[in-house]
C-alpha cells in the first residue's frame, strides 16, 4: 500500500498546480519519515548525542502514532540535552497523558530541563498545574522561577496571586518583572 501512495505522490510532484506540488512534497516527506521510524528508534539508541537530539526533533516533526510514548520515555533519558528537547516536544504536542511526566521534570537535576518543563506546562493552560508551578517559585534557580511565573500567568489561575506577591520583591529584577507581569494577567 505504501508503494501505491508513494507512486501517486511522486506523480503529484509533477502536477501543474504549485500548491499541489508543495503538498505532495510535504506528504512524501512525511510518508518517508514514518516508514523509517525504525531508523529513528535506532538513532535514539545511539551513543552520539547530536544524532539522538536530531532524532527527537525528527520524531516531533513527523509525529508518527507511537511518538507520544517514545517522547515520554525520553523524559527519563540519561542525557540532559535529550531530556530538554524531549520536554519541548512533549509540550508542543500537548498530550494530556504526559502531564504527570512533565510535572516530574520540574524537579529535574538539569536546570534547562526544569525550565523547559515549566514552559511546556504553560501550553496546557490547565489550572490543576498551578500548585506544582507555584511550589517551584521558591527555587533558587531564578530562570526556573521566571518560567514558572510566566506559565502561571499563561494558565491564568487566580490562586497563583500569592506566589507572584511572594516574589515581587525578589532580589533579581528578572524575577520581579516576571512576577509583575504574571500578577497583571490574573483577575
C-alpha positions in Angstrom: 0.0 0.0 0.0 2.8 2.4 0.8 4.3 1.8 -2.6 1.0 2.9 -4.2 0.8 6.0 -2.0 4.5 6.9 -2.9 3.8 6.4 -6.6 0.8 8.8 -6.5 2.7 11.3 -4.5 5.7 11.2 -6.9 3.3 11.8 -9.8 1.8 14.7 -7.9 5.2 16.3 -7.7 4.8 17.0 -11.5 1.3 18.5 -11.1 0.6 21.7 -12.9 -0.6 23.4 -9.7 2.2 24.6 -7.4 0.2 24.2 -4.2 -0.5 20.5 -5.2 3.2 20.0 -5.8 4.1 21.5 -2.4 1.5 19.4 -0.7 2.8 16.3 -2.4 6.3 17.1 -1.4 5.3 17.5 2.2 3.2 14.4 2.2 6.0 12.4 0.6 8.5 13.6 3.2 6.0 12.6 6.0 5.4 9.2 4.4 9.1 8.5 4.0 9.8 9.6 7.6 7.0 7.4 9.0 8.2 4.5 7.0 11.6 4.9 8.5 10.6 5.0 12.2 12.9 2.1 12.9 15.8 4.3 11.8 14.7 6.9 14.3 14.4 4.3 17.0 18.0 3.2 16.3 19.2 6.8 16.3 17.6 7.2 19.7 19.7 4.3 21.0 22.9 5.8 19.6 25.8 7.0 21.8 26.1 10.1 19.7 24.3 13.0 21.4 23.8 15.0 18.3 22.2 12.1 16.5 19.9 11.4 19.4 18.8 15.1 19.7 18.2 15.2 15.9 16.1 12.0 16.2 13.9 13.7 18.8 13.4 16.7 16.6 12.5 14.4 13.7 10.1 12.4 15.9 8.3 15.6 16.8 8.2 16.8 13.2 6.9 13.7 11.6 4.6 12.8 14.6 4.0 9.0 14.0 1.4 7.4 16.2 4.0 6.0 18.6 5.7 9.4 19.0 4.0 10.3 22.3 5.1 7.2 24.1 8.6 7.4 22.7 8.9 11.1 23.7 7.6 10.5 27.3 10.2 7.7 27.6 12.9 10.1 26.6 12.0 12.4 29.5 14.0 10.0 31.6 17.0 9.8 29.3 20.5 9.9 30.9 21.5 12.9 28.7 20.1 16.2 29.9 20.1 17.6 26.3 18.0 14.8 25.1 15.6 15.3 28.0 15.4 19.0 27.3 14.5 18.5 23.7 12.0 15.8 24.6 10.3 18.1 27.1 9.9 20.7 24.5 8.5 18.2 22.0 6.0 16.8 24.6 4.9 20.3 25.5 4.3 21.2 21.8 2.2 18.0 21.4 0.0 19.0 24.4 -0.6 15.3 25.1 -2.5 15.4 28.4 -1.4 11.8 29.2 2.1 13.2 29.5 1.3 15.8 32.2 2.5 13.9 35.2 5.8 13.1 33.5 6.2 16.8 32.6 5.4 17.9 36.2 8.2 15.5 37.4 10.6 17.3 35.1 10.1 20.5 37.1 12.5 18.9 39.6 15.0 17.6 37.1 18.6 18.0 38.2 19.3 19.8 34.9 18.2 23.4 35.2 17.5 23.6 31.5 15.1 20.6 31.6 13.2 22.1 34.5 12.9 25.5 32.8 11.7 23.8 29.6 9.2 21.7 31.6 7.7 24.9 33.1 7.4 26.4 29.7 5.9 23.2 28.3 3.3 23.0 31.1 2.1 26.5 30.1 0.9 25.2 26.8 -1.7 23.1 28.5 -3.5 26.0 30.3 -4.6 23.5 32.9 -5.4 25.1 36.3 -4.6 21.9 38.1 -0.9 22.5 37.2 -0.8 25.8 39.2 0.2 24.2 42.6 3.2 22.5 41.1 4.4 25.7 39.3 3.7 27.7 42.5 5.8 25.4 44.5 8.8 25.9 42.1 8.6 29.7 42.7 10.7 29.1 45.8 13.5 27.6 43.7 17.0 29.2 43.9 17.1 28.9 40.1 15.8 32.3 39.0 15.3 31.2 35.4 13.1 28.4 36.6 11.2 30.9 38.9 10.6 33.2 35.9 9.5 30.3 33.7 7.0 29.2 36.4 5.7 32.7 36.8 5.2 33.1 33.1 3.5 29.7 33.0 1.2 30.7 35.8 0.3 33.9 34.0 -0.5 31.9 30.9 -2.6 29.4 32.8 -4.4 32.3 34.5 -5.4 30.7 37.8 -6.2 33.4 40.4 -4.9 31.1 43.1 -1.4 32.0 41.9 -1.6 35.6 43.2 0.2 34.7 46.4 3.1 33.1 44.5 3.5 36.3 42.5 3.3 38.5 45.5 5.8 36.3 47.3 8.5 37.0 44.8 7.5 40.5 43.7 10.3 41.9 45.9 12.9 39.3 44.9 16.5 40.4 44.7 16.6 39.5 41.0 15.0 42.1 38.7 14.0 39.5 36.1 12.1 37.6 38.8 10.4 40.8 39.9 9.5 41.6 36.2 8.0 38.1 35.7 6.0 38.4 39.0 4.6 41.8 38.0 3.7 40.5 34.5 2.1 37.4 36.0 0.1 39.5 38.5 -1.1 41.7 35.7 -2.6 38.8 33.8 -4.6 37.3 36.7 -8.0 38.6 37.6 
